[in-house]
Amino acid sequence: MSRFVAHRSEPPNANRCERFLSRSPQATRAYARRLAERARSGTVFALCGDLGSGKTCFAQGMALALGVEQPVTSPTFSLVREYAGTHGQFIHGDLYRLREAADDDTLDWDAYLEPKGLAAFEWADRSPDLFPPDTVWVRLETLDHPSVRRIRVGNKRVAF
């Protein structure tokens, strides 16, 4: 039985930005897992940040919340990977190589943007117009220490 509510989510307060300071990859995964556990089924997360900022690590934490047991790796070369978890489907996409993601006829973007579980797309800022209005935007930033990340979560307007 899924722990997720079976309809699309809206941020509890669209003008609020949640902030988290992660001091390790494990803390980033744990935060992402808690965030995913609060999300409703069908929620799409847009992950943004520089190379090495922790986007894949964040997606791994989300997959844990859905009970995905197989390793979650960056989908840069496959563009989209789908995982079946014990609590729902996890779609993990990467828009790094796509300039015009919505124009790519080989991928079923509508299905990916309405998951039966959760979806996370890395490099989402490369095609921001692709995403529905209720997308949860996540900005990961590297700070002075190599393992410390500042994470901001909210709608597109407040997370950036």
MARDRENMAR-363158 format. One line per 3 residues: their letters; for each residue x, y, z of N, C-alpha, C, O. Coordinates in Angstrom, 1 decimal. Layout:
REM residues N
a = X:Y:Z:X:Y:Z:X:Y:Z:X:Y:Z  ...
This chain:
REM residues 160
msr = 0.8:-1.2:0.0:0.0:0.0:0.0:0.9:1.2:0.0:1.8:1.4:0.8  0.6:2.1:-0.9:1.4:3.4:-1.0:1.1:4.3:0.1:-0.1:4.4:0.6  2.1:5.0:0.6:1.8:6.0:1.7:1.5:7.4:1.1:1.3:8.3:1.8
fva = 1.5:7.5:-0.3:1.3:8.7:-0.9:-0.1:8.9:-1.3:-0.8:8.0:-1.6  -0.6:10.2:-1.2:-2.0:10.5:-1.6:-2.0:10.5:-3.1:-1.1:11.0:-3.8  -3.1:9.9:-3.7:-3.2:9.7:-5.1:-3.7:10.8:-5.9:-4.5:10.6:-6.8
hrs = -3.2:12.0:-5.7:-3.5:13.1:-6.6:-2.3:14.1:-6.6:-1.5:14.1:-5.7  -2.3:15.0:-7.5:-1.2:15.9:-7.7:-1.1:16.9:-6.5:-2.2:17.2:-5.9  0.1:17.3:-6.1:0.2:18.1:-4.9:0.3:19.6:-5.3:0.7:19.9:-6.4
epp = 0.1:20.4:-4.4:0.4:21.8:-4.5:1.2:22.1:-3.2:0.9:21.6:-2.2  2.2:23.0:-3.4:3.0:23.4:-2.2:2.0:23.9:-1.1:1.1:24.6:-1.4  2.3:23.5:0.2:1.4:23.9:1.2:1.3:25.5:1.3:0.2:26.0:1.6
nan = 2.4:26.2:1.0:2.4:27.6:1.0:3.2:28.0:-0.2:4.5:28.0:-0.1  2.6:28.4:-1.3:3.3:28.6:-2.5:4.4:29.8:-2.4:5.3:29.9:-3.3  4.3:30.6:-1.4:5.2:31.7:-1.3:6.3:31.4:-0.3:7.1:32.3:0.1
rce = 6.3:30.2:0.3:7.3:29.9:1.3:8.5:29.1:0.6:8.3:28.3:-0.3  9.7:29.4:1.1:10.8:28.7:0.6:11.5:27.9:1.8:11.8:28.6:2.8  11.6:26.6:1.7:12.2:25.8:2.7:13.7:25.8:2.5:14.1:25.6:1.4
rfl = 14.5:25.9:3.6:15.9:25.9:3.4:16.5:24.8:4.3:16.0:24.6:5.4  17.6:24.2:3.8:18.3:23.2:4.6:19.8:23.3:4.3:20.2:23.5:3.1  20.6:23.2:5.3:22.0:23.2:5.2:22.5:21.8:5.4:22.4:21.3:6.5
srs = 23.0:21.1:4.4:23.5:19.8:4.4:25.0:19.8:4.6:25.7:20.5:3.9  25.5:18.9:5.5:26.9:18.9:5.8:27.6:17.6:5.3:28.8:17.4:5.4  26.7:16.8:4.6:27.3:15.5:4.0:26.3:15.0:3.0:25.1:15.3:3.0
pqa = 26.8:14.1:2.1:25.9:13.4:1.2:24.8:12.6:1.9:23.7:12.6:1.4  25.1:12.0:3.0:24.1:11.3:3.8:23.0:12.2:4.3:21.8:11.8:4.3  23.4:13.4:4.7:22.4:14.3:5.2:21.5:14.8:4.1:20.3:15.1:4.2
tra = 22.1:15.0:2.9:21.3:15.4:1.7:20.3:14.3:1.3:19.2:14.6:1.1  20.8:13.1:1.3:19.8:12.0:1.0:18.7:11.9:2.1:17.6:11.7:1.7  19.1:12.1:3.3:18.1:12.0:4.4:17.0:13.1:4.3:15.9:12.9:4.5
yar = 17.5:14.3:4.0:16.6:15.4:3.8:15.6:15.2:2.6:14.4:15.4:2.7  16.2:14.7:1.5:15.4:14.4:0.3:14.4:13.3:0.6:13.2:13.4:0.1  14.8:12.4:1.4:13.9:11.3:1.7:12.7:11.8:2.5:11.5:11.5:2.3
rla = 13.0:12.7:3.5:11.9:13.3:4.3:11.0:14.1:3.5:9.7:14.1:3.7  11.6:14.9:2.6:10.8:15.7:1.7:9.9:14.9:0.8:8.7:15.2:0.6  10.4:13.8:0.3:9.6:12.9:-0.6:8.5:12.2:0.2:7.5:12.0:-0.4
era = 8.8:11.9:1.4:7.8:11.2:2.2:6.6:12.1:2.5:5.5:11.7:2.7  6.8:13.4:2.5:5.7:14.4:2.7:5.0:14.7:1.4:3.9:15.3:1.4  5.5:14.4:0.2:5.0:14.7:-1.1:3.8:13.8:-1.4:3.7:12.6:-0.9
rsg = 2.9:14.3:-2.2:1.8:13.5:-2.7:2.2:12.8:-4.0:3.1:13.2:-4.8  1.6:11.7:-4.3:1.8:11.0:-5.5:1.5:11.9:-6.7:0.5:12.6:-6.7  2.4:11.9:-7.7:2.3:12.7:-8.9:3.1:14.0:-8.8:3.1:14.8:-9.7
tvf = 3.8:14.2:-7.7:4.6:15.4:-7.5:5.9:15.3:-8.4:6.5:14.3:-8.5  6.2:16.4:-9.1:7.4:16.5:-9.9:8.3:17.5:-9.2:7.9:18.6:-8.8  9.6:17.1:-9.1:10.6:17.9:-8.5:11.6:18.3:-9.6:12.0:17.5:-10.4
alc = 11.9:19.6:-9.7:12.9:20.1:-10.6:14.1:20.4:-9.8:14.2:21.3:-9.0  15.2:19.6:-10.1:16.5:19.8:-9.4:17.4:20.6:-10.2:17.7:20.4:-11.4  18.0:21.7:-9.5:18.9:22.6:-10.2:20.1:22.8:-9.4:20.1:22.8:-8.1
gdl = 21.2:23.0:-10.0:22.5:23.3:-9.4:23.6:23.0:-10.3:23.5:22.3:-11.3  24.8:23.4:-9.9:26.0:23.2:-10.7:26.4:21.8:-10.7:25.9:21.0:-9.9  27.3:21.4:-11.6:27.9:20.1:-11.6:28.5:19.7:-10.3:29.3:20.5:-9.7
gsg = 28.1:18.6:-9.7:28.7:18.2:-8.4:28.0:18.8:-7.2:28.4:18.7:-6.1  26.8:19.4:-7.4:26.1:20.1:-6.3:25.3:19.1:-5.5:24.8:19.5:-4.4  25.0:17.9:-6.0:24.3:16.9:-5.2:22.9:16.6:-5.7:22.1:16.0:-5.0
ktc = 22.7:16.9:-7.0:21.4:16.6:-7.6:21.1:15.1:-7.6:20.0:14.7:-7.2  22.0:14.3:-8.0:21.8:12.8:-8.0:21.7:12.3:-6.6:20.9:11.4:-6.4  22.5:12.8:-5.7:22.4:12.4:-4.3:21.0:12.7:-3.8:20.4:11.9:-3.0
faq = 20.5:13.8:-4.1:19.1:14.2:-3.7:18.1:13.2:-4.2:17.2:12.8:-3.5  18.2:12.9:-5.5:17.3:11.9:-6.2:17.4:10.6:-5.5:16.4:9.9:-5.4  18.6:10.2:-5.1:18.8:8.9:-4.4:18.0:8.9:-3.1:17.4:7.9:-2.8
gma = 17.9:10.0:-2.4:17.2:10.0:-1.1:15.7:9.9:-1.4:14.9:9.3:-0.7  15.2:10.6:-2.5:13.8:10.5:-2.9:13.4:9.1:-3.2:12.4:8.6:-2.8  14.3:8.4:-3.9:14.1:7.0:-4.3:13.9:6.1:-3.1:13.1:5.1:-3.1
lal = 14.7:6.4:-2.1:14.7:5.6:-0.8:13.3:5.7:-0.2:12.7:4.7:0.3  12.7:6.9:-0.3:11.3:7.1:0.3:10.3:6.3:-0.4:9.3:5.9:0.2  10.5:6.0:-1.7:9.6:5.2:-2.5:9.9:3.7:-2.4:9.2:2.9:-3.0
gve = 10.9:3.3:-1.6:11.3:1.9:-1.5:12.0:1.3:-2.7:12.0:0.1:-2.9  12.7:2.2:-3.5:13.5:1.7:-4.6:14.7:1.0:-4.0:15.4:1.6:-3.2  15.0:-0.2:-4.4:16.1:-1.0:-3.9:17.3:-1.0:-4.8:18.4:-1.2:-4.4
qpv = 17.1:-0.8:-6.1:18.2:-0.8:-7.0:19.0:0.5:-7.0:18.4:1.5:-6.6  20.3:0.5:-7.3:21.1:1.7:-7.3:20.5:2.8:-8.2:20.1:2.5:-9.4  20.4:4.0:-7.8:19.9:5.2:-8.5:21.2:6.0:-9.0:21.9:6.5:-8.1
tsp = 21.4:6.0:-10.3:22.6:6.7:-10.8:22.1:7.8:-11.7:20.9:7.9:-12.1  23.0:8.7:-12.1:22.7:9.8:-13.0:22.2:9.3:-14.3:22.9:8.5:-14.9  21.1:9.8:-14.8:20.5:9.4:-16.1:21.0:10.2:-17.3:20.3:10.3:-18.3
tfs = 22.2:10.8:-17.1:22.6:11.8:-18.2:22.6:11.2:-19.6:22.1:11.8:-20.5  23.0:9.9:-19.7:23.1:9.4:-21.1:21.9:8.7:-21.5:21.6:8.5:-22.7  21.0:8.3:-20.6:19.8:7.6:-20.9:18.6:8.6:-20.9:17.5:8.3:-21.3
lvr = 18.8:9.8:-20.4:17.9:10.9:-20.2:16.8:10.6:-19.2:16.6:11.5:-18.3  16.2:9.5:-19.2:15.2:9.2:-18.2:15.3:7.7:-17.7:15.4:6.8:-18.6  15.2:7.5:-16.4:15.2:6.1:-15.9:14.0:6.0:-15.0:13.6:6.9:-14.3
eya = 13.3:4.8:-15.1:12.1:4.6:-14.3:12.5:3.4:-13.3:13.1:2.4:-13.7  12.0:3.6:-12.1:12.3:2.6:-11.0:11.0:2.3:-10.4:10.1:3.1:-10.2  10.8:1.0:-10.1:9.6:0.5:-9.3:10.0:0.4:-7.9:10.9:-0.4:-7.6
gth = 9.4:1.1:-7.0:9.6:1.0:-5.6:8.4:0.3:-4.9:7.4:0.2:-5.5  8.6:-0.1:-3.7:7.5:-0.7:-2.9:6.4:0.3:-2.6:5.3:-0.2:-2.3  6.7:1.6:-2.6:5.7:2.6:-2.3:5.4:3.5:-3.5:4.7:4.5:-3.4
gqf = 5.8:3.1:-4.7:5.4:3.8:-5.9:6.5:3.9:-6.9:7.7:3.5:-6.7  6.2:4.5:-8.0:7.1:4.6:-9.1:8.0:5.9:-8.9:7.6:6.9:-8.4  9.3:5.8:-9.3:10.2:6.9:-9.3:10.8:7.1:-10.7:11.4:6.2:-11.2
ihg = 10.5:8.3:-11.2:11.1:8.7:-12.5:12.2:9.6:-12.3:12.0:10.6:-11.6  13.4:9.3:-12.8:14.6:10.2:-12.6:15.1:10.6:-14.0:15.5:9.8:-14.8  15.0:11.9:-14.3:15.4:12.4:-15.6:16.5:13.4:-15.5:16.8:13.9:-14.4
dly = 17.2:13.6:-16.6:18.3:14.5:-16.7:18.2:15.3:-18.0:18.3:14.7:-19.0  18.1:16.6:-17.8:17.9:17.5:-19.0:19.2:18.1:-19.5:19.2:19.0:-20.3  20.3:17.7:-19.0:21.6:18.3:-19.3:21.9:18.3:-20.8:22.3:19.3:-21.3
rlr = 21.6:17.2:-21.4:22.0:17.1:-22.9:20.9:17.6:-23.8:21.0:17.7:-25.0  19.7:18.0:-23.2:18.6:18.4:-24.0:18.5:19.9:-24.0:18.3:20.5:-22.9  18.5:20.6:-25.1:18.3:22.0:-25.1:16.8:22.3:-25.2:16.3:23.3:-24.5
eaa = 16.1:21.6:-26.0:14.7:21.8:-26.1:14.0:20.5:-25.8:13.5:19.8:-26.6  13.9:20.2:-24.5:13.3:18.9:-24.0:11.9:18.7:-24.5:11.6:17.6:-24.9  11.1:19.7:-24.5:9.7:19.5:-24.9:9.6:19.1:-26.4:8.6:18.6:-26.8
ddd = 10.6:19.4:-27.2:10.6:19.1:-28.6:11.1:17.7:-29.0:11.1:17.3:-30.1  11.6:17.0:-28.0:12.1:15.7:-28.2:11.0:14.7:-28.4:10.3:14.3:-27.4  10.7:14.2:-29.6:9.6:13.3:-29.9:9.9:11.9:-29.4:8.9:11.1:-29.4
tld = 11.1:11.5:-29.0:11.4:10.2:-28.6:10.9:9.9:-27.2:10.9:8.7:-26.8  10.6:10.9:-26.4:10.3:10.7:-25.0:8.8:11.1:-24.8:8.4:12.1:-25.3  8.1:10.4:-23.9:6.8:10.7:-23.6:6.7:11.6:-22.3:6.5:11.2:-21.2
wda = 7.0:12.9:-22.6:7.1:13.9:-21.5:5.8:14.0:-20.7:5.9:14.1:-19.4  4.7:13.8:-21.3:3.4:13.9:-20.5:3.4:12.8:-19.4:2.9:13.1:-18.3  3.8:11.6:-19.8:3.7:10.5:-18.8:4.8:10.8:-17.7:4.5:10.5:-16.6
yle = 5.9:11.3:-18.1:7.0:11.5:-17.1:6.6:12.6:-16.1:7.0:12.6:-15.0  5.8:13.6:-16.6:5.4:14.7:-15.8:4.1:14.5:-15.0:3.6:15.4:-14.3  3.6:13.3:-15.1:2.4:12.8:-14.3:2.7:11.4:-13.8:2.0:10.5:-14.1
pkg = 3.7:11.3:-12.9:4.1:10.0:-12.4:3.1:9.4:-11.5:2.3:10.0:-10.9  3.2:8.0:-11.4:2.4:7.3:-10.4:3.3:7.1:-9.2:3.5:5.9:-8.8  3.7:8.1:-8.7:4.7:8.1:-7.6:5.3:9.5:-7.6:4.6:10.5:-7.5
laa = 6.6:9.6:-7.7:7.3:10.9:-7.8:8.3:10.9:-9.0:8.7:9.9:-9.5  8.6:12.1:-9.4:9.5:12.3:-10.5:10.5:13.4:-10.1:10.1:14.4:-9.5  11.8:13.2:-10.5:12.8:14.2:-10.2:13.6:14.4:-11.5:14.1:13.4:-12.1
few = 13.8:15.7:-11.9:14.5:16.0:-13.1:15.7:16.9:-12.8:15.5:18.0:-12.3  16.9:16.3:-13.1:18.1:17.1:-12.9:18.3:18.1:-14.0:17.8:17.9:-15.1  19.0:19.2:-13.8:19.2:20.3:-14.8:17.9:20.8:-15.3:17.8:21.2:-16.5
adr = 16.9:20.9:-14.5:15.5:21.4:-14.9:15.6:22.8:-15.4:14.7:23.2:-16.2  16.5:23.6:-14.9:16.6:25.0:-15.3:17.0:25.1:-16.7:16.9:26.3:-17.3  17.4:24.1:-17.4:17.7:24.1:-18.9:16.4:24.2:-19.7:16.5:24.7:-20.8
spd = 15.3:23.7:-19.2:14.0:23.7:-19.9:12.9:24.0:-18.9:12.0:23.2:-18.7  12.9:25.2:-18.2:12.0:25.4:-17.1:10.5:25.5:-17.6:9.6:25.2:-16.8  10.3:25.8:-18.8:8.9:25.9:-19.3:8.2:24.5:-19.5:7.0:24.4:-19.8
lfp = 9.0:23.5:-19.5:8.5:22.1:-19.7:7.7:21.7:-18.5:6.8:20.8:-18.6  7.9:22.2:-17.3:7.3:21.7:-16.1:6.0:22.4:-15.7:5.7:23.5:-16.0  5.1:21.5:-15.1:3.8:22.1:-14.7:3.9:23.1:-13.6:4.9:23.2:-12.9
pdt = 2.9:23.9:-13.4:2.9:25.0:-12.5:3.1:24.6:-11.0:3.7:25.3:-10.2  2.7:23.4:-10.7:2.8:22.9:-9.3:4.1:22.1:-9.0:4.3:21.5:-8.0  5.1:22.3:-9.9:6.4:21.6:-9.7:7.1:22.2:-8.5:7.0:23.4:-8.2
vwv = 7.7:21.3:-7.8:8.5:21.7:-6.6:9.9:21.9:-7.1:10.6:20.9:-7.6  10.5:23.1:-7.0:11.8:23.4:-7.4:12.8:23.3:-6.3:12.6:23.8:-5.2  13.9:22.6:-6.6:15.0:22.4:-5.6:16.3:23.0:-6.1:16.7:22.5:-7.2
rle = 16.9:23.9:-5.4:18.2:24.5:-5.8:19.2:24.0:-4.8:19.1:24.2:-3.6  20.3:23.3:-5.3:21.4:22.9:-4.5:22.6:23.7:-4.8:23.0:23.9:-6.0  23.3:24.2:-3.8:24.4:25.1:-4.0:25.6:24.6:-3.2:25.4:24.2:-2.0
tld = 26.8:24.5:-3.8:28.0:24.2:-3.1:28.4:25.4:-2.3:28.3:26.5:-2.8  29.0:25.2:-1.1:29.5:26.3:-0.3:31.0:26.1:-0.2:31.6:25.4:-0.9  31.6:26.8:0.7:33.1:26.8:0.9:33.7:25.4:1.2:34.7:25.0:0.7
hps = 33.0:24.6:2.0:33.5:23.3:2.3:33.0:22.3:1.3:31.8:22.4:0.9  33.8:21.4:0.8:33.4:20.5:-0.3:32.2:19.6:0.0:31.5:19.2:-1.0  31.8:19.3:1.2:30.7:18.5:1.4:29.4:19.2:1.9:28.4:18.6:2.1
vrr = 29.5:20.5:2.0:28.4:21.3:2.5:27.6:21.9:1.4:28.1:22.4:0.4  26.3:21.7:1.5:25.3:22.2:0.4:24.2:23.0:1.1:23.7:22.7:2.1  23.9:24.1:0.4:22.7:24.8:0.8:21.6:24.4:-0.2:21.7:24.4:-1.4
irv = 20.4:24.0:0.4:19.3:23.5:-0.4:18.1:24.4:-0.1:17.7:24.6:1.0  17.5:24.8:-1.2:16.3:25.7:-1.1:15.2:24.9:-1.9:15.4:24.5:-3.0  14.0:24.9:-1.3:12.9:24.2:-1.9:11.7:25.1:-1.9:11.4:25.7:-0.9
gnk = 11.0:25.2:-3.0:9.8:26.0:-3.1:9.3:26.0:-4.5:9.6:25.2:-5.4  8.4:27.0:-4.8:8.0:27.1:-6.2:9.1:27.9:-7.0:10.0:28.3:-6.4  9.0:28.0:-8.3:10.1:28.5:-9.1:10.4:29.9:-8.7:11.6:30.3:-8.7
rva = 9.4:30.7:-8.3:9.6:32.1:-7.9:10.4:32.3:-6.6:11.3:33.1:-6.5  10.1:31.5:-5.6:10.8:31.7:-4.3:12.0:30.8:-4.1:12.9:31.2:-3.3  12.2:29.8:-4.9:13.4:28.9:-4.7:14.6:29.5:-5.4:15.8:29.0:-5.2
f = 14.4:30.6:-6.2:15.6:31.1:-7.0:15.8:32.6:-6.7:16.7:33.1:-7.3
